[in-house]
Amino acid sequence: MARILHIEDLRVHFPINIGTVRAVEGANLTIEEGEVMGLVGESGCGKSTLGLSILRLLRPPGRIVEGKILYHGEDIVRMGAKEILALRGGRIAMIFQDPLTSLNPLFSIKEHFIETLRTHEKRIETKEALARAERMLSSLGISPERLHEYPHQMSGGMRQRIMIGLGLILNPDLLIADEPTTALDVIVEAQFLDLLDDLRKRFNLSIMLITHNLGNVAQLADRISVMYCGTIVEVGPAQTIFDEPLHPYTQGLLASIPNIKLDEPELKLMRGSLPDLVSPPSGCVFHPRCPRAMDVCSEEWPKTAAVNGHQVNCWLYR
């Protein structure tokens, strides 16, 4: 498969009064054409910041201080303003956690689609824009008549479908979904994941699924990247990540999932919490919480090792 996105040694910092928050620190990630890459980790580990960085949507004082984001070989970090505007929505689309706050409450759904199309296709006529919007809604299982409604008149699941429609209306080849099921109940969540999988196959989409819900990535992802404290600690095929996790952090995440088979009567917890990103630990940032930490772990960051089809940053596999 062709490589569609390659993130290399990305660093995103937020200078604040007490120091600099290192939200993303040396992250490396690759997404292939037509695959779903699941990006998982605890809340606060830098997943959403990484996703926003791809489209240069960071809010001040956040900024990319180092690294590359290569989209089909073009470095997004060094693109000009016009190139970035053409990229957003046109070639890379993003859907966010809460569609109600992402949609303008004063605009009807019809106006959202017309504005999106005219941002990239200046000369498109209203009639053609509406026809394309109707076809998109129909493909998402929504009656075209609802184009005249407003976001507050729709359910959470339908608003999320509208967000997908706005993202896909310009035929992008990469969709970044940032915690897209947070505001949905479990039944609508399952339907939404099925829809994403169907759209991936129909439009040959590549999808970056950002979530802390391991059940979602188990259902949808081809590969999984595990993020901790701003960096990627393990990458591998989804099935083998679940069957044979290598990094102690990945093992801890999976062990903390409640077991409905009840063969483990006690819920396992990962000790400690995410460190202060202003002054992270030396060496491997996970070593203060790691049950298998060695002396070298506090002294030096481990290099990436290739083990059983995984890429893992851990001194256990040096």
C-alpha positions in Angstrom: 0.0 0.0 0.0 1.1 3.6 -0.7 2.0 5.8 2.3 -0.5 8.7 2.6 0.8 10.3 5.8 4.1 10.1 7.6 4.7 12.0 10.9 8.4 12.2 11.8 9.8 13.3 15.1 7.0 15.8 15.7 7.2 18.1 18.7 4.4 20.4 19.8 4.9 22.8 22.7 2.7 25.2 24.6 4.7 27.9 26.4 2.9 29.0 29.6 3.7 31.0 32.7 5.3 28.1 34.7 7.3 26.6 31.7 6.6 24.8 28.5 4.1 22.0 28.1 5.5 19.3 25.8 2.2 18.0 24.5 3.8 16.0 21.7 7.4 15.1 22.0 9.1 13.1 19.2 6.0 11.4 17.8 6.4 9.1 14.8 3.4 7.7 12.9 2.5 6.4 9.4 -0.9 5.9 7.8 -1.2 3.8 4.6 -3.7 4.3 1.9 -7.1 2.7 2.7 -6.3 1.7 6.3 -7.7 2.7 9.6 -5.1 3.6 12.1 -6.3 3.7 15.7 -4.5 6.2 18.0 -5.1 5.2 21.6 -4.0 6.3 25.1 -5.2 7.9 28.3 -6.8 11.3 28.3 -4.2 14.0 28.2 -1.5 12.0 26.5 -1.5 14.3 23.4 -3.8 12.4 20.9 -6.0 15.3 20.0 -3.1 17.7 19.8 -1.4 15.3 17.3 -4.6 15.2 15.2 -5.0 19.0 15.2 -1.3 19.4 14.3 -1.9 17.5 11.0 -4.2 20.3 9.8 -2.3 23.1 11.6 -5.3 23.9 13.8 -3.4 24.4 17.0 -4.6 27.3 19.1 -2.0 29.8 20.5 0.3 29.4 22.4 0.6 25.9 20.9 3.0 25.6 18.0 5.0 22.9 16.1 8.6 23.4 17.1 10.2 20.5 15.3 9.5 17.6 13.0 7.7 16.8 9.7 4.2 15.9 8.7 4.4 14.5 5.2 1.2 14.2 3.2 1.9 12.4 -0.1 5.5 13.6 0.4 4.5 17.3 1.0 5.5 18.7 4.4 2.4 20.3 5.9 4.5 22.0 8.6 6.1 24.2 5.9 3.0 24.9 3.8 1.8 28.5 3.3 -1.6 29.7 4.4 -3.3 29.2 1.0 -2.0 25.6 0.7 -3.2 24.8 4.2 -6.7 26.2 3.4 -6.9 24.1 0.3 -5.8 21.0 2.3 -8.3 21.4 5.1 -11.6 19.7 4.0 -10.4 19.4 0.4 -7.8 16.6 0.9 -7.9 15.9 4.6 -11.1 16.2 6.7 -11.6 16.1 10.4 -14.6 15.4 12.6 -14.6 16.4 16.3 -15.9 15.0 19.6 -19.1 17.1 19.9 -20.9 17.9 16.6 -23.3 20.3 18.3 -20.4 22.7 19.2 -18.8 22.1 15.7 -21.9 23.1 13.8 -23.1 26.7 13.6 -26.5 26.9 15.4 -27.6 29.8 13.2 -27.0 27.9 9.9 -29.3 25.3 8.5 -27.7 22.1 7.3 -28.1 23.3 3.8 -26.1 26.4 4.5 -23.3 24.4 6.1 -22.9 22.4 2.9 -23.1 25.4 0.6 -20.5 27.2 2.7 -18.2 24.2 2.7 -18.4 23.7 -1.1 -18.0 27.4 -1.9 -14.9 27.7 0.3 -13.1 25.3 -2.1 -15.1 25.7 -5.3 -15.8 29.4 -5.7 -18.0 29.3 -8.8 -20.3 26.4 -7.8 -23.9 27.3 -8.2 -26.4 26.9 -5.4 -28.5 24.3 -7.3 -25.4 22.1 -7.9 -24.3 22.4 -4.3 -27.7 21.4 -3.0 -27.8 18.4 -5.4 -24.4 17.2 -4.1 -25.5 17.7 -0.5 -28.7 15.7 -1.1 -26.7 12.8 -2.6 -24.3 12.9 0.3 -27.1 12.8 2.9 -28.8 10.0 1.0 -25.6 8.0 1.1 -25.4 8.5 4.9 -29.0 7.3 5.4 -30.5 10.8 6.0 -33.5 12.1 4.2 -32.5 15.1 1.9 -35.5 17.0 3.3 -33.6 17.5 6.5 -31.2 19.9 4.7 -33.6 22.7 5.8 -33.3 21.8 9.5 -31.0 23.2 12.1 -28.4 21.3 14.2 -30.5 21.5 17.4 -33.4 19.7 15.6 -31.3 16.5 15.1 -30.1 13.7 17.4 -26.5 13.3 18.3 -26.0 10.4 15.9 -27.5 12.4 13.0 -25.4 15.4 13.8 -22.3 13.3 13.7 -23.4 11.9 10.3 -23.8 15.5 9.1 -20.2 16.2 10.2 -19.1 13.2 8.2 -21.0 14.4 5.2 -19.4 17.8 5.5 -16.0 16.1 5.7 -16.6 13.9 2.7 -18.4 16.3 0.4 -15.1 17.3 -1.2 -13.8 13.7 -1.6 -10.8 13.8 0.7 -8.6 10.8 1.0 -7.8 11.1 4.7 -10.3 11.4 7.5 -9.2 12.3 11.1 -11.9 11.3 13.6 -11.2 12.7 17.1 -13.2 10.8 19.7 -16.2 10.7 17.3 -18.4 8.6 19.5 -18.0 10.5 22.8 -21.5 12.0 22.8 -23.3 8.9 21.5 -25.1 6.1 23.3 -23.8 2.5 22.8 -26.4 1.6 20.1 -25.8 4.7 18.0 -22.0 4.3 18.6 -22.1 0.8 17.1 -24.1 2.1 14.1 -21.6 5.0 13.6 -18.6 2.7 13.6 -20.3 0.4 11.0 -21.0 3.5 8.9 -17.3 4.6 9.1 -16.2 1.1 8.0 -18.7 1.2 5.1 -17.5 4.7 4.0 -13.9 3.6 4.2 -14.6 0.8 1.7 -16.8 2.9 -0.6 -14.6 5.9 -0.8 -11.2 4.2 -0.3 -10.7 6.4 2.7 -7.8 6.3 5.1 -8.9 7.0 8.6 -7.1 8.1 11.7 -9.3 7.1 14.7 -8.4 9.0 17.8 -9.9 7.4 20.9 -9.4 6.1 24.4 -12.1 3.5 23.8 -10.2 0.3 23.0 -13.4 -1.4 22.0 -13.8 1.0 19.1 -10.3 0.4 17.7 -10.8 -3.4 18.2 -13.9 -3.2 15.9 -12.5 -0.9 13.2 -8.7 -0.4 13.2 -6.2 -2.3 11.0 -3.3 -1.0 13.0 -3.0 0.6 16.4 -0.5 3.3 17.6 -0.3 3.6 21.4 0.5 7.1 22.7 1.9 8.0 26.1 3.0 11.4 27.3 3.3 12.9 23.9 5.1 10.1 22.1 4.2 6.8 20.3 5.4 3.8 22.4 4.1 0.9 20.4 2.7 0.3 16.9 1.4 -2.9 15.5 -1.5 -4.8 13.7 -4.7 -4.4 15.8 -5.2 -8.1 16.4 -1.6 -8.7 17.6 -1.7 -5.6 19.8 -4.7 -7.1 21.6 -3.3 -10.7 21.7 0.4 -9.9 22.4 0.9 -6.4 23.7 4.7 -5.7 24.2 5.1 -2.4 25.9 4.2 -2.4 29.6 2.0 0.6 29.1 0.0 -1.2 26.4 -0.3 -4.2 28.7 -1.6 -2.0 31.5 -4.2 -0.3 29.2 -5.6 -3.7 28.1 -5.5 -5.2 31.6 -7.6 -2.3 32.9 -10.5 -3.1 30.5 -13.4 -4.7 32.5 -13.7 -8.4 31.7 -17.3 -9.4 31.0 -16.4 -13.1 31.2 -15.7 -12.6 34.9 -12.7 -14.9 34.9 -10.8 -12.0 36.5 -12.8 -11.0 39.6 -10.8 -7.8 40.3 -10.4 -4.8 38.0 -6.7 -4.2 37.4 -5.5 -0.6 37.7 -2.4 1.0 36.3 -0.6 2.6 39.2 0.2 6.3 39.2 -1.0 9.0 36.7 0.3 10.9 33.7 3.4 13.0 34.6 3.7 16.7 34.5 4.3 17.6 30.9 6.2 20.7 31.9 8.9 18.7 33.5 8.5 15.0 32.3 10.6 12.2 33.8 14.1 11.6 32.4 14.7 8.6 30.2 11.6 6.6 29.4 8.7 8.8 30.5 6.7 5.7 31.6 9.4 4.4 34.0 7.8 5.9 37.2 4.7 3.8 36.6 6.3 0.8 35.0 6.2 -2.5 37.0 9.2 -3.8 35.0 11.4 -0.7 35.1 15.2 -1.1 35.2 18.0 1.4 36.0 18.6 2.3 32.4 14.9 3.2 32.0 15.4 6.4 34.0 18.6 7.3 32.2 18.0 7.1 28.5 15.0 7.0 26.1 14.9 3.6 24.4 15.4 3.3 20.7 12.6 1.7 18.5 12.8 -2.0 18.3 11.1 -4.3 15.7 9.5 -7.3 17.5 6.9 -9.7 16.0 5.6 -7.1 13.6 5.5 -4.4 16.2 7.5 -1.3 16.6 8.1 -0.7 20.3 10.1 1.8 22.4 11.1 -0.2 25.5 14.4 -1.3 27.0 12.9 -4.8 27.5 13.5 -5.3 23.8 16.8 -3.7 23.2 
